């Protein structure tokens, strides 16, 4: 499994500026969900290196990654500036996957500030370049972001339908994208909660537990059925190695699953 530690070692082991730039961009992309401040620092280094030798595509990915990190930090204006600049570089270089990623990020940012209509416009524009490069994971993630935008507009049944489509698409892509599948189950549960179908939400929460690394579960159950604040249940598997080897953790997970099932029956 390609962990954060592996990505850091790849940066240290780079034998050329080209290798180092690629490794820095890969690391910053992986970091933003766990340490957004460090992700910004790594992206800054990648951007400096790319500018030094005029690598437009390297600059694009560095700004795109930094934009996601800025978004996580609530620095939305800076995030939007980065994503718009990244999109321009991607278009200049003819990188359709990059164009699609930038469009999705811009749509996500507009959703964050409550402009769901504009968010949906950008997300719709991302579909064509994703199909052009046959990016199946990207299509799954685009479907997810579309569901989030619909949810923000209060269109919960449509959002639920979209989340179920995203989950089905990611299941087809196999366990490589297990964490994204867990995201979709969590999204489905939240929409059902909003629609007051809480018993079914509890059942879907059990599905999330079955997909998550055990270490992430113990502190993140409250919102699943009751809608309480807490850490997000879904996290990338990239930082874990052999997460299901511990029999002790497995027993704990099973106990938590039973408790949640009982809670679902009581609601």
C-alpha positions as CSV (number, residue, x, y, z in Angstrom):
1,X,0.0,0.0,0.0
2,X,1.3,3.5,-0.9
3,X,1.4,5.2,2.4
4,X,2.2,8.8,3.3
5,X,5.5,7.6,4.6
6,X,6.2,6.0,1.2
7,X,5.4,9.2,-0.6
8,X,7.7,11.2,1.7
9,X,10.5,8.7,1.0
10,X,9.9,9.2,-2.7
11,X,10.5,12.9,-2.3
12,X,13.7,12.3,-0.4
13,X,14.9,9.7,-2.9
14,X,14.3,11.8,-6.0
15,X,17.3,11.9,-8.3
16,X,16.3,14.8,-10.5
17,X,14.1,17.9,-10.4
18,X,11.6,16.2,-12.6
19,X,11.3,13.3,-10.1
20,X,11.2,15.6,-7.1
21,X,8.4,17.8,-8.6
22,X,6.3,14.7,-9.4
23,X,6.9,13.3,-5.9
24,X,6.1,16.7,-4.2
25,X,2.8,17.0,-6.1
26,X,1.9,13.4,-5.2
27,X,2.6,14.1,-1.6
28,X,0.7,17.4,-1.4
29,X,-2.3,15.7,-3.0
30,X,-2.3,13.0,-0.4
31,X,-1.7,15.3,2.6
32,X,-4.5,17.9,2.4
33,X,-7.1,15.7,4.2
34,X,-4.7,15.0,7.1
35,X,-2.5,18.1,7.5
36,X,-3.7,20.9,5.2
37,X,-1.0,23.3,6.4
38,X,1.8,20.9,5.5
39,X,0.0,20.2,2.2
40,X,0.3,24.0,1.4
41,X,4.0,24.0,2.3
42,X,4.7,21.0,0.1
43,X,2.6,22.5,-2.8
44,X,4.5,25.8,-2.4
45,X,7.8,23.9,-2.8
46,X,6.5,22.1,-5.9
47,X,5.2,25.4,-7.3
48,X,8.6,27.1,-6.8
49,X,10.4,24.2,-8.4
50,X,8.0,24.1,-11.4
51,X,8.3,27.9,-11.9
52,X,12.1,27.7,-11.8
53,X,12.3,25.6,-14.9
54,X,9.1,26.6,-16.6
55,X,7.0,23.5,-16.1
56,X,3.5,24.7,-16.7
57,X,1.8,21.3,-16.0
58,X,3.8,21.0,-12.8
59,X,2.6,24.4,-11.7
60,X,-1.0,23.4,-12.5
61,X,-0.9,20.4,-10.3
62,X,0.8,22.3,-7.5
63,X,-1.8,25.0,-7.6
64,X,-4.6,22.5,-7.8
65,X,-3.3,20.6,-4.8
66,X,-2.7,23.8,-2.8
67,X,-6.2,24.9,-3.7
68,X,-7.7,21.8,-2.1
69,X,-5.6,22.4,1.0
70,X,-6.6,26.1,1.1
71,X,-10.3,24.9,0.9
72,X,-9.8,22.6,3.9
73,X,-8.3,25.5,5.8
74,X,-11.3,27.7,5.0
75,X,-9.2,30.1,2.8
76,X,-11.8,29.9,0.0
77,X,-10.8,33.0,-2.0
78,X,-7.2,31.7,-2.3
79,X,-8.5,28.3,-3.1
80,X,-10.6,29.6,-5.9
81,X,-7.7,31.7,-7.3
82,X,-5.5,28.6,-7.3
83,X,-8.1,26.4,-9.0
84,X,-8.8,29.0,-11.7
85,X,-5.1,29.4,-12.4
86,X,-4.6,25.7,-12.4
87,X,-7.5,25.3,-14.9
88,X,-5.9,27.8,-17.2
89,X,-2.6,25.9,-17.2
90,X,-4.3,22.6,-17.7
91,X,-6.2,24.0,-20.7
92,X,-3.0,25.4,-22.1
93,X,-1.3,22.0,-21.9
94,X,-4.3,20.1,-23.1
95,X,-4.5,18.0,-19.9
96,X,-8.1,17.0,-19.9
97,X,-7.9,15.1,-16.6
98,X,-6.4,18.2,-15.0
99,X,-9.1,20.4,-16.5
100,X,-11.8,18.2,-15.1
101,X,-10.2,18.1,-11.7
102,X,-10.0,21.9,-11.6
103,X,-13.6,22.2,-12.7
104,X,-14.7,19.8,-10.0
105,X,-12.7,21.7,-7.4
106,X,-14.2,25.1,-8.5
107,X,-17.7,23.6,-8.3
108,X,-17.0,22.3,-4.9
109,X,-15.9,25.7,-3.8
110,X,-19.0,27.4,-5.0
111,X,-21.0,24.8,-3.1
112,X,-19.0,25.6,0.0
113,X,-20.1,29.3,-0.2
114,X,-23.8,28.3,-0.8
115,X,-24.0,29.0,-4.5
116,X,-25.2,25.5,-5.5
117,X,-26.5,26.6,-8.9
118,X,-23.0,27.7,-10.0
119,X,-21.5,24.7,-8.4
120,X,-23.7,22.4,-10.5
121,X,-22.8,24.3,-13.6
122,X,-19.1,23.7,-13.1
123,X,-19.7,20.1,-12.2
124,X,-21.7,19.5,-15.3
125,X,-18.8,21.0,-17.4
126,X,-16.4,18.5,-15.8
127,X,-18.2,15.5,-17.2
128,X,-17.0,15.9,-20.8
129,X,-13.3,15.9,-20.2
130,X,-13.6,13.0,-17.7
131,X,-15.4,10.9,-20.3
132,X,-12.8,11.9,-22.9
133,X,-10.0,10.4,-20.8
134,X,-12.2,7.5,-19.6
135,X,-11.5,8.5,-15.9
136,X,-13.9,6.1,-14.1
137,X,-12.8,7.2,-10.6
138,X,-13.2,10.8,-11.6
139,X,-16.7,10.2,-12.8
140,X,-17.5,8.5,-9.5
141,X,-16.1,11.5,-7.5
142,X,-18.0,13.9,-9.8
143,X,-21.2,12.1,-9.2
144,X,-20.5,12.4,-5.4
145,X,-19.9,16.2,-5.6
146,X,-23.0,16.6,-7.7
147,X,-25.0,14.8,-4.9
148,X,-23.5,17.2,-2.3
149,X,-24.5,20.2,-4.4
150,X,-28.0,18.9,-4.8
151,X,-28.2,18.2,-1.0
152,X,-27.2,21.8,-0.3
153,X,-30.1,22.9,-2.5
154,X,-32.4,20.9,-0.4
155,X,-33.0,18.4,-3.2
156,X,-32.5,15.4,-0.9
157,X,-34.2,12.7,-3.0
158,X,-32.2,13.6,-6.0
159,X,-29.0,13.7,-3.9
160,X,-29.8,10.3,-2.5
161,X,-30.3,8.9,-6.0
162,X,-27.0,10.4,-7.1
163,X,-25.1,9.1,-4.1
164,X,-26.4,5.6,-4.8
165,X,-25.1,5.9,-8.4
166,X,-21.7,7.0,-7.1
167,X,-21.5,4.1,-4.7
168,X,-22.5,1.6,-7.4
169,X,-19.8,3.1,-9.8
170,X,-17.1,2.9,-7.1
171,X,-18.1,-0.7,-6.2
172,X,-17.5,-1.7,-9.8
173,X,-14.0,-0.2,-9.5
174,X,-13.2,-2.7,-6.7
175,X,-11.4,-2.4,-3.4
176,X,-8.8,0.0,-4.9
177,X,-11.3,2.8,-4.0
178,X,-12.7,1.3,-0.8
179,X,-12.5,4.6,1.1
180,X,-14.5,6.4,-1.6
181,X,-17.1,3.6,-1.3
182,X,-17.3,4.3,2.4
183,X,-17.8,8.0,1.6
184,X,-20.8,7.2,-0.5
185,X,-22.4,5.0,2.2
186,X,-21.9,7.9,4.6
187,X,-23.5,10.4,2.2
188,X,-26.4,8.1,1.6
189,X,-26.9,7.7,5.4
190,X,-26.9,11.5,5.9
191,X,-29.5,12.1,3.2
192,X,-31.8,9.5,4.6
193,X,-31.4,11.0,8.1
194,X,-32.4,14.4,6.6
195,X,-35.5,12.7,5.1
196,X,-36.2,11.2,8.6
197,X,-35.8,7.6,7.5
198,X,-33.5,7.0,10.5
199,X,-33.7,3.2,10.8
200,X,-32.5,2.8,7.2
201,X,-29.7,5.3,8.0
202,X,-28.6,3.1,10.9
203,X,-28.4,0.1,8.5
204,X,-26.3,2.1,6.1
205,X,-24.0,3.2,8.9
206,X,-23.3,-0.5,9.4
207,X,-22.1,-0.6,5.8
208,X,-19.8,2.3,6.4
209,X,-18.2,0.5,9.3
210,X,-17.6,-2.6,7.2
211,X,-15.6,-0.4,4.7
212,X,-13.6,1.7,7.1
213,X,-10.2,1.0,8.7
214,X,-11.0,-0.1,12.2
215,X,-8.8,2.6,13.7
216,X,-11.1,5.3,12.4
217,X,-14.3,3.9,13.8
218,X,-14.3,4.2,17.6
219,X,-14.4,8.0,17.7
220,X,-16.6,8.6,14.7
221,X,-19.9,6.8,15.3
222,X,-22.1,9.5,16.9
223,X,-23.1,11.4,13.8
224,X,-23.9,8.2,11.9
225,X,-27.3,7.7,13.3
226,X,-27.9,10.7,15.5
227,X,-26.5,13.5,13.3
228,X,-24.1,14.7,16.0
229,X,-20.8,16.5,15.4
230,X,-17.7,14.4,15.3
231,X,-14.7,13.5,13.2
232,X,-15.5,12.3,9.7
233,X,-15.9,8.5,9.4
234,X,-14.3,8.1,6.0
235,X,-10.6,8.6,5.5
236,X,-8.2,7.5,2.9
237,X,-6.7,4.1,3.4
238,X,-3.4,5.4,2.1
239,X,-2.0,5.9,5.6
240,X,-2.7,2.4,6.8
241,X,-0.9,-0.9,6.4
242,X,-2.7,-4.2,7.1
243,X,-5.4,-2.5,9.1
244,X,-7.4,-5.6,9.7
245,X,-4.7,-7.8,11.1
246,X,-5.5,-7.0,14.8
247,X,-8.0,-9.5,16.3
248,X,-8.5,-7.1,19.2
249,X,-9.6,-4.3,16.8
250,X,-11.8,-6.7,14.9
251,X,-13.6,-7.7,18.0
252,X,-14.1,-4.1,18.9
253,X,-15.5,-3.4,15.4
254,X,-17.9,-6.3,15.7
255,X,-19.2,-5.0,19.0
256,X,-19.7,-1.5,17.7
257,X,-21.5,-2.9,14.7
258,X,-23.9,-4.9,17.0
259,X,-24.5,-1.8,19.1
260,X,-25.3,0.3,16.1
261,X,-27.7,-2.4,14.7
262,X,-29.5,-2.4,18.1
263,X,-29.7,1.4,18.0
264,X,-31.2,1.2,14.5
265,X,-33.9,-1.2,15.7
266,X,-34.8,1.1,18.5
267,X,-35.3,4.2,16.4
